[in-house]
Amino acid sequence: MLIKSLKQFNKSKPEECEHTIAITLNKLGLKLLPKKIINFTNLTELNFSNNKLEILPSLVGSLSNLSILNLNYNNLKSLPDNIYKLTKLTTLKLHNNKINNIPNNICNLTSLTNLILSNNEVCFISPEISHLNKLAILVLNNNTIHIIPDSIGDLHKLKFLDLSHNILTIVPSSISKLTELKLLDLSNNKLITLPEQLANLTNIKQLIVHNNCITHLSEKFVNIRNFHATGTSYDLTNLKPECEYLRFDDYSDFYKSTIDNLPCCLKILVLYGTRNPDIKLPFECELYIHPYHVRLNKMSFL
């Protein structure tokens, strides 16, 4: 049984509560999670997004069969200590709240495969995040994170890692241990270099690092074929011919010296922010120009 309205929720009888597996109470402006929720003992999915919830009550810990919890677009600053009791939780969505750290109680949700914490106030990630060893998707963009713990390299099943729009100045080399990673977004940070160990991410489909302060890339970046090195002035002399794709989000960063150092086996060159570039390439290459920036669909391959 599915419940999709507050009226249906309030009128539900005990036998209906027992057979309900999913509840959606979104976009209602609710400030409190109804106490009646504890009667839905077999609930597997709860969508309480787009409300005005400031505190998630501890009674949520009694929903022991919960698999998906959607709390996007609320005003939460923290989570109850007993959230670790949700041992079957696989997806936790907390996009656009006011959470300022990833506490240990989240790190004890060892069944999690998807953790969404974008658009919060996260500045600290507990090293205990390594306990989430089933995690496949970790989204932390648009926060104020300045340090990533080395223990992130223990998330061996991670396929999607978005750390864009933070204040990172360094990336731990332990990320190179994430051999299943398909997308790594480090764009819009304050990075000045990339650890050369990232070149070991041979299964990656997109490595995005535009809008940083990077000026040099190690010659070991030979296996990254979809490398979005855009938004800054790069010394490309160390890129080997195996690099087939380059994209620049700002045409003003594309200098003649850049042309001279393009990898000779480059197949696709994408330039944003120009209509009629005066470019003569020294070899055959597909050139795509766009007057405006178009955001990548980063989830398309999942």
N, C-alpha and C positions, 0 to 999 in steps of 0.2 A: 504494500500500500504506500502511496505517495501523498504527501501533504504539501499544498502549494499556496495556501493562504492562511492568514491569522485567524479568520473565522473558522475555517476547517480545523485548524489546530486547537482552538479553544473548545470546540464542540466534540472533539474526538472522545470516544468512550474507551474504557479500559481495554476491551478486547481489540479495539482498533489501534490503540497505542502499541499493543504487543506485536501487531503485524505490520507496523509502519517501518519501512527501511530507509526512507529519505524524506527530509523536511526542507522546504525552501521558504524562508521568511526574510527576503531581501527587499531593499528599497522601501522600508516602512518607517524609517526614522526612529526605530526602537533604541532606547538607552539601556535597557536591561534584557538579559536573556530570561525568558519566562521559566519560573520554577517548575512548571509542569513538564519541562523537557526530561526530567529524570524518570518519567513514567514510560518513556520510549526506550525500553531496555535492549531492543534489537536493532536500533538505529545504526545504519552504516554510513549515511551521508547527511551532513548538516550544512546548509548554505544560509549564513546569517550576514551576508555581505551588504554593503551600502546601507548601513544603519549608523547609529551614533553611540555605539557601545564603547564605554571607557574602561570598564572592568569586566573581565571574563570570570564569572564566579566559579568557585571550586567544584560546584556540582557537575560541571562538565566532565570531571574525572570519572563520574559514575557511568558514562556512556562507553562501556568497555568494548563494544563491537564497532565503534566508529572507525571508518576507514578514510573518509574524506571530510575535512573541516575547512570550510571557506569563510574566512573573516575579513576578506578584502574590504577596503574603504570603510573603516571604522576609526575610532580614536583611541585604540588600545596602546598603552605604554608598557605593559608587561603581560605575562601569562601566569596563571595560578601554579603554585609549586607542584600540585598533584597531577599536572597534565601528563606526567610520565606514565600514569596509569592507563593511558590510551595506547596499549601495546600493539593494537592492530592498525593504528593510524599510518597510512601510506602517503597521504597528501595533506600538506598544511599550507594554506594560502593566507598570507598576512600583508599583501600588497597595500600600500597607502594607509599606514597607521602611524603611530608615534613611538614605536619600539626603539630603544636606544642601545640594545645589545642582544647578542644571541646567548641566552642563559643556559646553564647546565641542564635545566629541566627539559629544554627542547632537545638537547644532545642525548637525552636518555630515551628518546622515541626511536628506538633502533629498527623499527619496521619502515621508517620514512623512505620514500623513493623520490618525492618531490617536495622541495621547501622553497617557498616564494616569500621573500622579505624585501622586495624592491620598494622604493619610495617610503622609507622610514627614516629614523634618525640613528641608525646603527653605527656605532663608532668602534665597537669591540666585538671580536669573534673569539669565543672560548676555544682553547686548544682541545677541549673535549668534543669538538665537532667531529673528531676522528671516529667517535662511537657510531656515527650514522653511516655504517659501512654498506648499506644498501642504497644510498642516495645516488640517483641518476641525474637529477636536475636541481641545481642550486642557483637561485637568482637573487643577487644582492646589489643590483644597480641602484643608483641615486640614493646613496647614503653618505656617511662621512667616515668611511673606513680608511685608516691609514696604515694598518699592519694586517697582514694575512699570516696566521700561524703556520709553521712548518707542517703541523699535523694534517693540514688539508691534503697533503700528498698520500694520506692513508685511505682516502675515499676512492678506492680502486674501481668502482662501478660508475663513477661520475662521467656523464656524456656531455653535459651542458653546464658551463660555468660562466655566469655574467657578473663581472666586477666593475663594469663601466660606471662612469660618473661618480667616482669616489675621490679620495685624495691620496692614493697610493704613490709612493716614491720608489718602491722596490717590490719585486715579485719573488717569492721564495722559489728556489730551484727545485724544491720538492714537488712542485706542480708537474714536473717532467715525469713523475711516476704515475700520472693519471693516463695510462696508455689507452683507455677506452674513450678519451675525450674527443668529441667531434666539433665542439665550438668553444672557443675561449675568447671572451670579449673583455679587453683591458683598456678600451678607449676612454678618452676624457678623464685621465688621471694626471699625475705629475711624474710619470716615469721618465728616467733619463737613459735607461738601457733595459735590455731584456737578458735574462740569464741564458747563456748559450745552450743549456740543457733542454730548453723548450724545443729545440730542433729535433729532439727524440720523440716528439708527439707525431708519429708517422700516420696515425689514423685520423688526424684532425682534418675537418673540412673547411673551417673558417677560423683564422687567427686574426683578431681585429685589434689594432693598437693605435688608431688615429687619434689626433688631438692629445698628444703627449709632448714630451720634450726630447724625444729620442733623436739622436744624430748619427748613431753608428750601430750597425748590425754585425754580429759575428758571422764569419765565413761558414760556420757550421749550420746556418739556416739553409739547408740544401734540400730538405724533404717537404717543406711547407709550400704547397702549390696554390693555395687560396689565402694569400697573406695580404690583409688589408692594411698596408703600411701607408696611412694617409694622414693628412692634416698637419704634417711637420716636414721639415727639410731633411731628407735622408741621404746619407752617403751609401750609395748602392754598389760601390765597387766590390764589396765582398759577397754579393748575391751571385750564386752559381747559376749556370744555364737552366737548371731544373726548375727555377722559378718561372711559372708560366702566366701568372696573373698578378697585375698590380693595379691598384686603384688609388687615386688622389681626390680627396674631398674638396680641396682648395687649389684651384689652378695656379694661384699666385705662388704656391710652393713648388711648382714644376719648372725648374730652371734648365738652361741649356746643358749645364754640367750633369743634370739628371739624365737628359737624353743620351749623352755620351756614355753613361755608365749603365744604361739599361741592359739586362741580360739578353744575350743574342738569341735565345730561344723563347723569348717572351711571345706569348700568343695573343693575349688580350690586355689592352691598356685602357683604363676607364678614367676619365677626367670630369670632375664636377666643377661648376662655377664658371663656365665659359661657353660661348656660342660658336665662335669662329677662331679656334686656336691656330696660330701660325707655327705648325709643327711639321718637320720633315724627319721621319724616322729613318735610321740607317739600315733597316731591314723590314721585311714584311710582317705586319702585325695588325690585328683587328683593333681599331681605335673607336671608342665610344665616348661621345661628349654629351654632357647634360648641363643645362643652364642653372639648375637648382639641385640641391642635395635630396636624394631619395633614400629613406631609411631601409636597411636590409631587413628581410623577413627572416629573423634568426631562428625561428622555430620550424621552418619549412622541412627540415630534414629529420625531425624527430617522429 
